[in-house]
Every structure is written in structure tokens, then in C-alpha cells.
């Protein structure tokens, strides 16, 4: 079941915000499990396509590892 508040945050977050959360999340983070995890990854993928490859690479470099 999708948590309404989590879904709202995912929908409103920028690609970079989503990528940052994905990259630095703790193991087992609820955003990335089950139906919510499926939704998160679909939105992240869609937003990556929307910003384009150059902006996605720039966001990744900005975040670092």
C-alpha cells in the first residue's frame, strides 16, 4: 500500500533529490521496498528521462558518492 505522504514527496521531488535519497539511503529504507519501492523507481526513471542525460549526469556528479 502506498503511503500518501511518501508518494506526495516522491511526486514533488526533483530528480536530484530522488537520486540523492536513493544513493544515500540506509539498507531496508521503506521508500525502496514493496509497492512504494516500485513506485519510487518508476518515478525516478521517468524524471531522469525528463531531465535528459546531461542533466542526470550533472546531478549525479553534484551528489557524489
Secondary structure as UniProt FT lines:
FT   HELIX           4..12
FT   HELIX           15..24
FT   TURN            27..28
FT   HELIX           30..32
FT   HELIX           34..51
FT   HELIX           53..63
//
